[in-house]
Amino acid sequence: MKAAGMKTDNKKEAKIRVYISFDGVADKVFMPEARRKEIDSVTDEKLAESKIKTWNLLNFAVSHGLNKNPCNVKFTKNEYGKWEANGFYFSLSHTVGAVAVAVSDIPCGVDVEKISSFKQKCENEKYALSLAERIGEKYVDSNDLLKKWTGKESVYKAEGKGWFSPCKEKIDDKNVYYAEVGDYLVAAAGRGSGFSVEGYLVIKGKAKKLETKSDE
């Protein structure tokens, strides 16, 4: 396990807690009826399963990180179709083989991507250059491109409005945090500044704090 660039500062009041899981937390937990119906309407079984695992991890994060009972949380959808909670902020992400969640008392965003799959796609130079152009960045290598992509995704989610336009998302590396966990890269962002980040790997319903290391 290696966490790269996920900084912590205990002096900062606001904190974003990021959770990543490969098994998705197997226990069945609370899910709003509207969210359950939304997932039931998904025809892709693997996608539906990922969404369920992500929500299960959210419940774990609410309990572990915020010390709240998820059954008592009121979840609603905003005008942009984003799910929100009464009393705190959260963000969800999933990819093949992993799910990730961020919870905080400030607006936050999280994105997770499988490193090997991303690198394989970038072996096609045309694809890599096209993606770099789409997100408004110069192509250096697949590692840099993956960091820019996940960073922009997390910043967009932290803003919580509008449609994702990666060219318009500006990354301030001081406010985007990255953790490399096995074959996965997790990026987390918060709206504004003055916050810290804690990362956890959740295995079989137990959270293990990630070792953190600053890029600086």
C-alpha positions as CSV (number, residue, x, y, z in Angstrom):
1,M,0.0,0.0,0.0
2,K,1.3,3.4,-0.9
3,A,-0.3,6.8,-0.5
4,A,1.2,9.5,-2.7
5,G,0.5,13.1,-2.0
6,M,-2.4,12.7,0.4
7,K,-1.4,15.4,2.9
8,T,-2.6,15.7,6.4
9,D,-2.5,18.7,8.8
10,N,-4.1,18.2,12.2
11,K,-4.2,22.0,12.7
12,K,-6.8,22.4,10.0
13,E,-10.3,22.3,11.2
14,A,-12.0,20.8,8.1
15,K,-11.3,17.2,7.2
16,I,-12.1,15.0,4.2
17,R,-12.1,11.3,4.9
18,V,-11.6,9.1,1.9
19,Y,-12.4,5.4,1.8
20,I,-11.5,2.9,-0.9
21,S,-12.6,-0.8,-1.0
22,F,-12.1,-3.7,-3.3
23,D,-14.9,-5.8,-1.8
24,G,-17.3,-2.9,-1.4
25,V,-18.3,-3.8,2.2
26,A,-20.5,-6.9,1.9
27,D,-23.1,-6.1,4.6
28,K,-26.5,-4.9,3.4
29,V,-27.2,-1.5,4.9
30,F,-29.6,1.4,4.6
31,M,-30.4,2.8,1.2
32,P,-33.2,5.4,0.4
33,E,-36.0,3.9,-1.6
34,A,-35.5,6.4,-4.4
35,R,-31.9,5.4,-4.7
36,R,-32.8,1.7,-4.6
37,K,-35.3,2.2,-7.5
38,E,-32.7,4.2,-9.4
39,I,-30.2,1.3,-9.1
40,D,-32.9,-1.3,-9.9
41,S,-33.5,0.5,-13.2
42,V,-29.9,0.0,-14.3
43,T,-29.8,-2.8,-16.9
44,D,-26.1,-3.4,-16.7
45,E,-25.7,-5.9,-13.8
46,K,-22.1,-5.1,-13.1
47,L,-22.8,-1.4,-13.1
48,A,-25.7,-1.9,-10.7
49,E,-23.5,-4.0,-8.4
50,S,-20.8,-1.3,-8.4
51,K,-23.4,1.3,-7.4
52,I,-24.7,-0.9,-4.6
53,K,-21.2,-1.5,-3.3
54,T,-20.4,2.2,-3.5
55,W,-23.5,3.1,-1.4
56,N,-22.7,0.4,1.1
57,L,-19.2,1.9,1.5
58,L,-20.9,5.3,1.9
59,N,-22.8,3.9,4.9
60,F,-19.6,2.6,6.3
61,A,-17.9,6.0,5.9
62,V,-20.8,7.8,7.5
63,S,-20.6,5.5,10.5
64,H,-16.8,5.3,10.8
65,G,-15.8,8.8,9.7
66,L,-18.7,10.9,10.9
67,N,-20.0,8.8,13.8
68,K,-23.5,9.0,12.4
69,N,-26.2,6.4,11.9
70,P,-26.8,6.2,8.1
71,C,-30.4,5.2,8.8
72,N,-31.0,8.6,10.3
73,V,-29.6,10.5,7.4
74,K,-31.9,12.3,5.0
75,F,-30.7,11.8,1.4
76,T,-32.1,14.0,-1.5
77,K,-31.1,14.8,-5.1
78,N,-30.3,18.4,-6.1
79,E,-31.2,20.1,-9.4
80,Y,-28.2,18.7,-11.1
81,G,-29.1,15.1,-10.2
82,K,-26.4,14.8,-7.5
83,W,-27.3,13.0,-4.3
84,E,-26.9,15.0,-1.2
85,A,-27.2,14.4,2.6
86,N,-28.6,16.6,5.4
87,G,-25.7,17.6,7.7
88,F,-22.6,16.6,5.7
89,Y,-21.2,16.3,2.2
90,F,-20.1,13.2,0.3
91,S,-18.9,12.0,-3.1
92,L,-18.9,8.6,-4.7
93,S,-16.8,6.9,-7.4
94,H,-16.3,3.4,-8.8
95,T,-14.3,1.6,-11.4
96,V,-13.6,-2.0,-12.3
97,G,-12.7,-3.8,-9.1
98,A,-12.9,-0.8,-6.6
99,V,-15.2,1.7,-5.1
100,A,-14.4,5.0,-3.3
101,V,-16.2,7.4,-1.1
102,A,-15.4,10.8,0.5
103,V,-17.2,12.3,3.4
104,S,-16.7,15.7,5.0
105,D,-18.2,18.8,6.6
106,I,-17.2,20.7,3.5
107,P,-18.1,20.1,-0.2
108,C,-15.8,17.3,-1.4
109,G,-15.2,15.2,-4.5
110,V,-13.5,11.8,-5.1
111,D,-12.5,9.8,-8.2
112,V,-10.9,6.4,-8.5
113,E,-9.3,4.8,-11.5
114,K,-7.5,1.5,-12.2
115,I,-3.9,2.4,-13.1
116,S,-3.0,-0.6,-15.3
117,S,-6.2,-0.2,-17.4
118,F,-5.6,3.5,-17.9
119,K,-2.0,2.9,-18.9
120,Q,-3.1,0.2,-21.4
121,K,-5.5,2.7,-23.1
122,C,-2.7,5.2,-23.3
123,E,-0.5,2.8,-25.2
124,N,-2.7,4.0,-28.1
125,E,-1.0,7.4,-28.7
126,K,-4.0,8.7,-30.6
127,Y,-6.2,8.0,-27.6
128,A,-3.8,9.6,-25.2
129,L,-3.4,12.7,-27.2
130,S,-7.2,13.0,-27.7
131,L,-7.8,12.7,-24.0
132,A,-5.1,15.2,-23.2
133,E,-6.7,17.7,-25.7
134,R,-10.2,17.0,-24.2
135,I,-9.1,17.9,-20.7
136,G,-7.0,20.8,-21.9
137,E,-3.6,19.5,-20.8
138,K,-0.3,18.7,-22.5
139,Y,0.4,15.0,-22.8
140,V,3.5,14.1,-20.8
141,D,3.0,10.4,-19.9
142,S,0.1,8.2,-18.8
143,N,0.9,8.8,-15.1
144,D,0.6,12.5,-15.4
145,L,-2.5,12.3,-17.6
146,L,-4.2,10.0,-15.1
147,K,-3.4,12.4,-12.3
148,K,-4.8,15.3,-14.2
149,W,-8.0,13.4,-15.2
150,T,-8.8,12.1,-11.7
151,G,-7.9,15.5,-10.2
152,K,-10.3,17.3,-12.5
153,E,-13.0,14.8,-11.8
154,S,-12.6,15.3,-8.0
155,V,-12.6,19.1,-8.3
156,Y,-15.7,19.0,-10.5
157,K,-17.5,16.8,-8.0
158,A,-16.5,19.1,-5.1
159,E,-18.2,22.0,-6.9
160,G,-21.4,19.9,-7.2
161,K,-23.0,21.7,-10.1
162,G,-23.3,21.9,-13.9
163,W,-22.0,19.3,-16.4
164,F,-18.4,18.0,-16.4
165,S,-16.3,20.0,-18.7
166,P,-12.7,19.0,-18.0
167,C,-11.1,21.8,-20.0
168,K,-12.8,24.3,-17.6
169,E,-11.7,22.6,-14.4
170,K,-8.6,24.2,-13.0
171,I,-6.5,22.0,-10.7
172,D,-4.6,23.6,-7.8
173,D,-2.4,20.7,-6.7
174,K,-2.3,22.2,-3.2
175,N,-6.0,21.4,-2.9
176,V,-6.1,18.0,-4.7
177,Y,-4.8,14.9,-2.9
178,Y,-3.8,11.6,-4.4
179,A,-3.4,8.1,-3.0
180,E,-2.0,5.2,-4.8
181,V,-3.5,2.0,-3.4
182,G,-2.3,-1.1,-5.1
183,D,-3.4,-0.8,-8.8
184,Y,-5.7,2.2,-8.1
185,L,-5.3,5.9,-8.0
186,V,-7.7,7.9,-5.8
187,A,-8.0,11.7,-6.1
188,A,-9.8,13.8,-3.5
189,A,-10.6,17.5,-3.5
190,G,-12.5,20.0,-1.4
191,R,-14.1,23.3,-2.2
192,G,-11.9,26.2,-1.0
193,S,-8.8,25.7,1.1
194,G,-7.8,25.0,4.6
195,F,-8.7,21.3,5.0
196,S,-6.9,18.0,5.6
197,V,-7.4,14.5,4.1
198,E,-7.3,11.1,5.8
199,G,-7.3,7.9,3.6
200,Y,-8.6,4.5,4.6
201,L,-8.5,1.1,2.9
202,V,-11.6,-0.9,3.9
203,I,-11.3,-4.7,3.8
204,K,-14.0,-7.1,5.1
205,G,-15.7,-4.3,7.0
206,K,-12.6,-3.0,8.7
207,A,-10.8,0.3,8.0
208,K,-7.0,0.6,7.9
209,K,-5.6,4.0,7.7
210,L,-3.4,4.6,4.7
211,E,0.2,5.7,5.2
212,T,0.5,9.2,3.8
213,K,3.3,10.9,2.0
214,S,3.6,14.5,0.7
215,D,4.7,15.1,-2.9
216,E,6.7,18.1,-1.6
